Amino acid sequence: MYVCSCFGITEQQVKQHAENGACTPRQIASACKAGTDCGSCVRRIQALLGRGACPRRELADQGGSPLADVARSPAAQVTAEAA
């Protein structure tokens, strides 16, 4: 069944992107453009994603983030000090 008729994205494709780590509608949009045109499918995408376990969501809940780790890296500190 199609979730996003604008880009022809199916439920199965959304589920596959979720299995590959896309945990939010925004991450699904980045992976396949679903939800970026008319937006009528965003709620359906949210429903498909549910509240299941998600490595990225769990990392965010713990206060960690890959970007936060980069910001704390020595190279980032040197760059910030130079600015």
Biopython code that builds the backbone (N, CA, C, O; Angstrom):
import numpy as np
from Bio.PDB.StructureBuilder import StructureBuilder

atoms = [
    (1, "MET", "N", (0.839, -1.169, 0.000)),
    (1, "MET", "CA", (0.000, 0.000, 0.000)),
    (1, "MET", "C", (0.893, 1.244, 0.000)),
    (1, "MET", "O", (1.903, 1.296, 0.702)),
    (2, "TYR", "N", (0.505, 2.241, -0.796)),
    (2, "TYR", "CA", (1.267, 3.486, -0.863)),
    (2, "TYR", "C", (1.018, 4.343, 0.367)),
    (2, "TYR", "O", (-0.113, 4.485, 0.832)),
    (3, "VAL", "N", (2.101, 4.908, 0.881)),
    (3, "VAL", "CA", (2.030, 5.866, 1.975)),
    (3, "VAL", "C", (2.115, 7.269, 1.391)),
    (3, "VAL", "O", (1.340, 8.152, 1.757)),
    (4, "CYS", "N", (3.047, 7.462, 0.494)),
    (4, "CYS", "CA", (3.281, 8.765, -0.137)),
    (4, "CYS", "C", (3.009, 8.627, -1.631)),
    (4, "CYS", "O", (3.807, 8.053, -2.372)),
    (5, "SER", "N", (1.885, 9.156, -2.052)),
    (5, "SER", "CA", (1.553, 9.057, -3.473)),
    (5, "SER", "C", (2.342, 10.064, -4.307)),
    (5, "SER", "O", (2.498, 9.871, -5.513)),
    (6, "CYS", "N", (2.835, 11.122, -3.695)),
    (6, "CYS", "CA", (3.635, 12.105, -4.436)),
    (6, "CYS", "C", (4.914, 11.485, -4.996)),
    (6, "CYS", "O", (5.327, 11.793, -6.114)),
    (7, "PHE", "N", (5.536, 10.607, -4.205)),
    (7, "PHE", "CA", (6.802, 10.003, -4.611)),
    (7, "PHE", "C", (6.716, 8.489, -4.770)),
    (7, "PHE", "O", (7.731, 7.838, -5.016)),
    (8, "GLY", "N", (5.517, 7.919, -4.632)),
    (8, "GLY", "CA", (5.337, 6.482, -4.824)),
    (8, "GLY", "C", (6.036, 5.637, -3.782)),
    (8, "GLY", "O", (6.588, 4.586, -4.108)),
    (9, "ILE", "N", (6.022, 6.075, -2.533)),
    (9, "ILE", "CA", (6.692, 5.347, -1.446)),
    (9, "ILE", "C", (5.672, 4.458, -0.744)),
    (9, "ILE", "O", (4.591, 4.914, -0.370)),
    (10, "THR", "N", (6.021, 3.201, -0.570)),
    (10, "THR", "CA", (5.117, 2.230, 0.031)),
    (10, "THR", "C", (5.393, 2.062, 1.529)),
    (10, "THR", "O", (6.421, 2.498, 2.048)),
    (11, "GLU", "N", (4.437, 1.415, 2.202)),
    (11, "GLU", "CA", (4.624, 1.095, 3.623)),
    (11, "GLU", "C", (5.890, 0.272, 3.810)),
    (11, "GLU", "O", (6.663, 0.511, 4.738)),
    (12, "GLN", "N", (6.098, -0.693, 2.930)),
    (12, "GLN", "CA", (7.268, -1.558, 3.041)),
    (12, "GLN", "C", (8.564, -0.750, 2.943)),
    (12, "GLN", "O", (9.523, -1.022, 3.665)),
    (13, "GLN", "N", (8.590, 0.234, 2.056)),
    (13, "GLN", "CA", (9.794, 1.061, 1.930)),
    (13, "GLN", "C", (10.029, 1.876, 3.198)),
    (13, "GLN", "O", (11.168, 2.000, 3.649)),
    (14, "VAL", "N", (8.973, 2.429, 3.773)),
    (14, "VAL", "CA", (9.101, 3.190, 5.018)),
    (14, "VAL", "C", (9.620, 2.273, 6.123)),
    (14, "VAL", "O", (10.515, 2.652, 6.878)),
    (15, "LYS", "N", (9.060, 1.072, 6.216)),
    (15, "LYS", "CA", (9.500, 0.120, 7.234)),
    (15, "LYS", "C", (10.959, -0.268, 7.030)),
    (15, "LYS", "O", (11.698, -0.433, 8.001)),
    (16, "GLN", "N", (11.377, -0.414, 5.784)),
    (16, "GLN", "CA", (12.778, -0.753, 5.504)),
    (16, "GLN", "C", (13.713, 0.382, 5.927)),
    (16, "GLN", "O", (14.762, 0.133, 6.523)),
    (17, "HIS", "N", (13.340, 1.612, 5.624)),
    (17, "HIS", "CA", (14.153, 2.755, 6.066)),
    (17, "HIS", "C", (14.209, 2.821, 7.589)),
    (17, "HIS", "O", (15.246, 3.155, 8.161)),
    (18, "ALA", "N", (13.088, 2.501, 8.248)),
    (18, "ALA", "CA", (13.061, 2.485, 9.715)),
    (18, "ALA", "C", (14.009, 1.412, 10.251)),
    (18, "ALA", "O", (14.725, 1.647, 11.224)),
    (19, "GLU", "N", (14.014, 0.250, 9.627)),
    (19, "GLU", "CA", (14.932, -0.822, 10.043)),
    (19, "GLU", "C", (16.386, -0.413, 9.851)),
    (19, "GLU", "O", (17.274, -0.867, 10.572)),
    (20, "ASN", "N", (16.615, 0.456, 8.863)),
    (20, "ASN", "CA", (17.971, 0.937, 8.592)),
    (20, "ASN", "C", (18.354, 2.132, 9.462)),
    (20, "ASN", "O", (19.444, 2.682, 9.308)),
    (21, "GLY", "N", (17.457, 2.542, 10.384)),
    (21, "GLY", "CA", (17.822, 3.580, 11.344)),
    (21, "GLY", "C", (17.072, 4.883, 11.242)),
    (21, "GLY", "O", (17.318, 5.777, 12.051)),
    (22, "ALA", "N", (16.164, 5.043, 10.288)),
    (22, "ALA", "CA", (15.379, 6.272, 10.195)),
    (22, "ALA", "C", (14.254, 6.190, 11.214)),
    (22, "ALA", "O", (13.333, 5.389, 11.053)),
    (23, "CYS", "N", (14.316, 7.007, 12.258)),
    (23, "CYS", "CA", (13.388, 6.884, 13.384)),
    (23, "CYS", "C", (12.313, 7.954, 13.421)),
    (23, "CYS", "O", (11.373, 7.850, 14.208)),
    (24, "THR", "N", (12.425, 8.962, 12.605)),
    (24, "THR", "CA", (11.475, 10.066, 12.622)),
    (24, "THR", "C", (10.994, 10.338, 11.202)),
    (24, "THR", "O", (11.652, 9.946, 10.239)),
    (25, "PRO", "N", (9.856, 11.005, 11.065)),
    (25, "PRO", "CA", (9.409, 11.376, 9.716)),
    (25, "PRO", "C", (10.453, 12.201, 8.958)),
    (25, "PRO", "O", (10.580, 12.065, 7.741)),
    (26, "ARG", "N", (11.179, 13.031, 9.647)),
    (26, "ARG", "CA", (12.222, 13.832, 8.999)),
    (26, "ARG", "C", (13.338, 12.946, 8.451)),
    (26, "ARG", "O", (13.850, 13.199, 7.360)),
    (27, "GLN", "N", (13.713, 11.924, 9.189)),
    (27, "GLN", "CA", (14.744, 11.004, 8.718)),
    (27, "GLN", "C", (14.231, 10.161, 7.560)),
    (27, "GLN", "O", (14.983, 9.846, 6.638)),
    (28, "ILE", "N", (12.949, 9.791, 7.602)),
    (28, "ILE", "CA", (12.346, 9.088, 6.467)),
    (28, "ILE", "C", (12.378, 9.999, 5.244)),
    (28, "ILE", "O", (12.709, 9.550, 4.147)),
    (29, "ALA", "N", (12.039, 11.273, 5.423)),
    (29, "ALA", "CA", (12.063, 12.231, 4.315)),
    (29, "ALA", "C", (13.465, 12.345, 3.715)),
    (29, "ALA", "O", (13.620, 12.424, 2.497)),
    (30, "SER", "N", (14.466, 12.352, 4.564)),
    (30, "SER", "CA", (15.844, 12.421, 4.068)),
    (30, "SER", "C", (16.220, 11.178, 3.278)),
    (30, "SER", "O", (16.996, 11.243, 2.325)),
    (31, "ALA", "N", (15.663, 10.050, 3.684)),
    (31, "ALA", "CA", (15.996, 8.786, 3.028)),
    (31, "ALA", "C", (15.288, 8.606, 1.690)),
    (31, "ALA", "O", (15.862, 8.034, 0.763)),
    (32, "CYS", "N", (14.027, 9.095, 1.573)),
    (32, "CYS", "CA", (13.270, 8.771, 0.361)),
    (32, "CYS", "C", (12.330, 9.882, -0.127)),
    (32, "CYS", "O", (11.566, 9.658, -1.065)),
    (33, "LYS", "N", (12.366, 11.047, 0.472)),
    (33, "LYS", "CA", (11.549, 12.206, 0.114)),
    (33, "LYS", "C", (10.096, 12.122, 0.563)),
    (33, "LYS", "O", (9.358, 13.095, 0.405)),
    (34, "ALA", "N", (9.660, 10.994, 1.117)),
    (34, "ALA", "CA", (8.266, 10.879, 1.559)),
    (34, "ALA", "C", (7.963, 11.970, 2.583)),
    (34, "ALA", "O", (8.720, 12.165, 3.534)),
    (35, "GLY", "N", (6.863, 12.672, 2.385)),
    (35, "GLY", "CA", (6.450, 13.719, 3.305)),
    (35, "GLY", "C", (6.974, 15.099, 2.982)),
    (35, "GLY", "O", (6.689, 16.054, 3.703)),
    (36, "THR", "N", (7.745, 15.222, 1.898)),
    (36, "THR", "CA", (8.347, 16.517, 1.591)),
    (36, "THR", "C", (7.589, 17.334, 0.555)),
    (36, "THR", "O", (7.947, 18.483, 0.297)),
    (37, "ASP", "N", (6.542, 16.759, -0.045)),
    (37, "ASP", "CA", (5.798, 17.521, -1.054)),
    (37, "ASP", "C", (4.525, 18.077, -0.429)),
    (37, "ASP", "O", (4.546, 19.189, 0.099)),
    (38, "CYS", "N", (3.437, 17.352, -0.471)),
    (38, "CYS", "CA", (2.177, 17.884, 0.061)),
    (38, "CYS", "C", (2.059, 17.685, 1.568)),
    (38, "CYS", "O", (1.319, 18.418, 2.224)),
    (39, "GLY", "N", (2.770, 16.713, 2.128)),
    (39, "GLY", "CA", (2.775, 16.487, 3.572)),
    (39, "GLY", "C", (1.622, 15.654, 4.106)),
    (39, "GLY", "O", (1.557, 15.400, 5.309)),
    (40, "SER", "N", (0.717, 15.224, 3.249)),
    (40, "SER", "CA", (-0.440, 14.480, 3.736)),
    (40, "SER", "C", (-0.080, 13.106, 4.291)),
    (40, "SER", "O", (-0.898, 12.502, 4.984)),
    (41, "CYS", "N", (1.101, 12.601, 4.013)),
    (41, "CYS", "CA", (1.487, 11.265, 4.466)),
    (41, "CYS", "C", (2.260, 11.277, 5.787)),
    (41, "CYS", "O", (2.563, 10.212, 6.326)),
    (42, "VAL", "N", (2.579, 12.438, 6.308)),
    (42, "VAL", "CA", (3.437, 12.511, 7.495)),
    (42, "VAL", "C", (2.815, 11.788, 8.685)),
    (42, "VAL", "O", (3.517, 11.082, 9.410)),
    (43, "ARG", "N", (1.519, 11.953, 8.898)),
    (43, "ARG", "CA", (0.878, 11.267, 10.031)),
    (43, "ARG", "C", (0.902, 9.752, 9.848)),
    (43, "ARG", "O", (1.069, 9.012, 10.818)),
    (44, "ARG", "N", (0.739, 9.295, 8.627)),
    (44, "ARG", "CA", (0.795, 7.856, 8.360)),
    (44, "ARG", "C", (2.207, 7.332, 8.610)),
    (44, "ARG", "O", (2.384, 6.239, 9.149)),
    (45, "ILE", "N", (3.204, 8.110, 8.218)),
    (45, "ILE", "CA", (4.598, 7.729, 8.476)),
    (45, "ILE", "C", (4.839, 7.658, 9.982)),
    (45, "ILE", "O", (5.470, 6.716, 10.463)),
    (46, "GLN", "N", (4.344, 8.639, 10.726)),
    (46, "GLN", "CA", (4.487, 8.623, 12.184)),
    (46, "GLN", "C", (3.851, 7.369, 12.768)),
    (46, "GLN", "O", (4.415, 6.743, 13.665)),
    (47, "ALA", "N", (2.675, 7.003, 12.260)),
    (47, "ALA", "CA", (1.990, 5.810, 12.752)),
    (47, "ALA", "C", (2.793, 4.550, 12.446)),
    (47, "ALA", "O", (2.860, 3.642, 13.274)),
    (48, "LEU", "N", (3.395, 4.489, 11.279)),
    (48, "LEU", "CA", (4.203, 3.322, 10.923)),
    (48, "LEU", "C", (5.453, 3.226, 11.801)),
    (48, "LEU", "O", (5.876, 2.130, 12.171)),
    (49, "LEU", "N", (6.035, 4.366, 12.128)),
    (49, "LEU", "CA", (7.238, 4.368, 12.961)),
    (49, "LEU", "C", (6.904, 4.006, 14.398)),
    (49, "LEU", "O", (7.699, 3.356, 15.077)),
    (50, "GLY", "N", (5.735, 4.421, 14.866)),
    (50, "GLY", "CA", (5.300, 4.102, 16.221)),
    (50, "GLY", "C", (6.268, 4.588, 17.272)),
    (50, "GLY", "O", (7.018, 5.542, 17.064)),
    (51, "ARG", "N", (6.237, 3.935, 18.372)),
    (51, "ARG", "CA", (7.108, 4.289, 19.492)),
    (51, "ARG", "C", (8.073, 3.159, 19.808)),
    (51, "ARG", "O", (8.508, 3.005, 20.949)),
    (52, "GLY", "N", (8.401, 2.378, 18.806)),
    (52, "GLY", "CA", (9.291, 1.241, 19.002)),
    (52, "GLY", "C", (10.705, 1.664, 19.346)),
    (52, "GLY", "O", (11.042, 2.848, 19.316)),
    (53, "ALA", "N", (11.511, 0.696, 19.666)),
    (53, "ALA", "CA", (12.910, 0.951, 19.989)),
    (53, "ALA", "C", (13.629, 1.515, 18.777)),
    (53, "ALA", "O", (13.470, 1.028, 17.658)),
    (54, "CYS", "N", (14.405, 2.527, 19.012)),
    (54, "CYS", "CA", (15.166, 3.165, 17.946)),
    (54, "CYS", "C", (16.522, 3.561, 18.501)),
    (54, "CYS", "O", (16.585, 4.329, 19.462)),
    (55, "PRO", "N", (17.604, 3.062, 17.928)),
    (55, "PRO", "CA", (18.934, 3.402, 18.455)),
    (55, "PRO", "C", (19.173, 4.904, 18.511)),
    (55, "PRO", "O", (19.732, 5.398, 19.490)),
    (56, "ARG", "N", (18.765, 5.637, 17.490)),
    (56, "ARG", "CA", (18.990, 7.085, 17.495)),
    (56, "ARG", "C", (18.154, 7.767, 18.559)),
    (56, "ARG", "O", (18.633, 8.678, 19.234)),
    (57, "ARG", "N", (16.888, 7.330, 18.722)),
    (57, "ARG", "CA", (16.015, 7.929, 19.729)),
    (57, "ARG", "C", (16.546, 7.622, 21.125)),
    (57, "ARG", "O", (16.541, 8.494, 21.994)),
    (58, "GLU", "N", (17.007, 6.387, 21.348)),
    (58, "GLU", "CA", (17.548, 6.017, 22.648)),
    (58, "GLU", "C", (18.796, 6.821, 22.962)),
    (58, "GLU", "O", (19.002, 7.211, 24.112)),
    (59, "LEU", "N", (19.624, 7.074, 21.976)),
    (59, "LEU", "CA", (20.822, 7.887, 22.162)),
    (59, "LEU", "C", (20.446, 9.304, 22.550)),
    (59, "LEU", "O", (21.063, 9.886, 23.442)),
    (60, "ALA", "N", (19.439, 9.870, 21.892)),
    (60, "ALA", "CA", (18.983, 11.223, 22.203)),
    (60, "ALA", "C", (18.393, 11.286, 23.602)),
    (60, "ALA", "O", (18.609, 12.265, 24.316)),
    (61, "ASP", "N", (17.645, 10.251, 24.009)),
    (61, "ASP", "CA", (17.048, 10.220, 25.337)),
    (61, "ASP", "C", (18.105, 10.179, 26.426)),
    (61, "ASP", "O", (17.863, 10.642, 27.541)),
    (62, "GLN", "N", (19.279, 9.629, 26.117)),
    (62, "GLN", "CA", (20.367, 9.542, 27.086)),
    (62, "GLN", "C", (21.204, 10.812, 27.103)),
    (62, "GLN", "O", (22.167, 10.915, 27.863)),
    (63, "GLY", "N", (20.842, 11.770, 26.275)),
    (63, "GLY", "CA", (21.584, 13.016, 26.236)),
    (63, "GLY", "C", (22.780, 12.984, 25.314)),
    (63, "GLY", "O", (23.546, 13.945, 25.258)),
    (64, "GLY", "N", (22.949, 11.906, 24.601)),
    (64, "GLY", "CA", (24.071, 11.788, 23.683)),
    (64, "GLY", "C", (23.629, 12.039, 22.269)),
    (64, "GLY", "O", (22.449, 11.929, 21.939)),
    (65, "SER", "N", (24.574, 12.373, 21.449)),
    (65, "SER", "CA", (24.300, 12.605, 20.046)),
    (65, "SER", "C", (25.605, 12.519, 19.297)),
    (65, "SER", "O", (26.630, 13.000, 19.778)),
    (66, "PRO", "N", (25.585, 11.912, 18.123)),
    (66, "PRO", "CA", (26.829, 11.885, 17.345)),
    (66, "PRO", "C", (27.358, 13.289, 17.082)),
    (66, "PRO", "O", (28.571, 13.500, 17.074)),
    (67, "LEU", "N", (26.464, 14.251, 16.867)),
    (67, "LEU", "CA", (26.916, 15.623, 16.637)),
    (67, "LEU", "C", (27.493, 16.238, 17.897)),
    (67, "LEU", "O", (28.454, 17.005, 17.832)),
    (68, "ALA", "N", (26.916, 15.911, 19.040)),
    (68, "ALA", "CA", (27.446, 16.428, 20.302)),
    (68, "ALA", "C", (28.852, 15.884, 20.535)),
    (68, "ALA", "O", (29.722, 16.597, 21.035)),
    (69, "ASP", "N", (29.073, 14.615, 20.172)),
    (69, "ASP", "CA", (30.397, 14.033, 20.324)),
    (69, "ASP", "C", (31.416, 14.755, 19.447)),
    (69, "ASP", "O", (32.555, 14.964, 19.866)),
    (70, "VAL", "N", (31.018, 15.135, 18.241)),
    (70, "VAL", "CA", (31.905, 15.882, 17.353)),
    (70, "VAL", "C", (32.217, 17.242, 17.959)),
    (70, "VAL", "O", (33.361, 17.694, 17.915)),
    (71, "ALA", "N", (31.209, 17.894, 18.522)),
    (71, "ALA", "CA", (31.408, 19.224, 19.104)),
    (71, "ALA", "C", (32.371, 19.174, 20.281)),
    (71, "ALA", "O", (33.044, 20.165, 20.567)),
    (72, "ARG", "N", (32.450, 18.023, 20.976)),
    (72, "ARG", "CA", (33.357, 17.896, 22.112)),
    (72, "ARG", "C", (34.731, 17.395, 21.713)),
    (72, "ARG", "O", (35.621, 17.296, 22.558)),
    (73, "SER", "N", (34.921, 17.073, 20.426)),
    (73, "SER", "CA", (36.196, 16.514, 19.992)),
    (73, "SER", "C", (37.297, 17.562, 20.074)),
    (73, "SER", "O", (37.018, 18.756, 19.969)),
    (74, "PRO", "N", (38.546, 17.135, 20.261)),
    (74, "PRO", "CA", (39.665, 18.088, 20.340)),
    (74, "PRO", "C", (39.768, 18.972, 19.101)),
    (74, "PRO", "O", (40.083, 20.156, 19.221)),
    (75, "ALA", "N", (39.511, 18.426, 17.920)),
    (75, "ALA", "CA", (39.599, 19.230, 16.695)),
    (75, "ALA", "C", (38.563, 20.338, 16.704)),
    (75, "ALA", "O", (38.850, 21.455, 16.273)),
    (76, "ALA", "N", (37.374, 20.051, 17.182)),
    (76, "ALA", "CA", (36.321, 21.073, 17.243)),
    (76, "ALA", "C", (36.691, 22.146, 18.255)),
    (76, "ALA", "O", (36.392, 23.320, 18.040)),
    (77, "GLN", "N", (37.335, 21.768, 19.357)),
    (77, "GLN", "CA", (37.726, 22.742, 20.372)),
    (77, "GLN", "C", (38.813, 23.665, 19.840)),
    (77, "GLN", "O", (38.791, 24.869, 20.096)),
    (78, "VAL", "N", (39.757, 23.106, 19.103)),
    (78, "VAL", "CA", (40.826, 23.919, 18.527)),
    (78, "VAL", "C", (40.231, 24.907, 17.529)),
    (78, "VAL", "O", (40.604, 26.080, 17.519)),
    (79, "THR", "N", (39.309, 24.441, 16.692)),
    (79, "THR", "CA", (38.660, 25.309, 15.723)),
    (79, "THR", "C", (37.885, 26.422, 16.423)),
    (79, "THR", "O", (37.920, 27.575, 15.993)),
    (80, "ALA", "N", (37.184, 26.073, 17.505)),
    (80, "ALA", "CA", (36.399, 27.081, 18.238)),
    (80, "ALA", "C", (37.312, 28.096, 18.886)),
    (80, "ALA", "O", (36.987, 29.284, 18.915)),
    (81, "GLU", "N", (38.467, 27.653, 19.415)),
    (81, "GLU", "CA", (39.399, 28.579, 20.053)),
    (81, "GLU", "C", (40.026, 29.525, 19.022)),
    (81, "GLU", "O", (40.301, 30.686, 19.325)),
    (82, "ALA", "N", (40.248, 29.025, 17.810)),
    (82, "ALA", "CA", (40.863, 29.833, 16.769)),
    (82, "ALA", "C", (39.909, 30.911, 16.267)),
    (82, "ALA", "O", (40.352, 31.949, 15.777)),
    (83, "ALA", "N", (38.621, 30.677, 16.381)),
    (83, "ALA", "CA", (37.616, 31.626, 15.871)),
    (83, "ALA", "C", (37.442, 32.758, 16.792)),
    (83, "ALA", "O", (36.639, 33.652, 16.526)),
]
sb = StructureBuilder()
sb.init_structure("model")
sb.init_model(0)
sb.init_chain("A")
sb.init_seg("    ")
for serial, (resi, resn, name, xyz) in enumerate(atoms, 1):
    if name == "N":
        sb.init_residue(resn, " ", resi, " ")
    sb.init_atom(name, np.array(xyz, "f"), 0.0, 1.0, " ", f" {name:<3s}", serial, name[0])
structure = sb.get_structure()
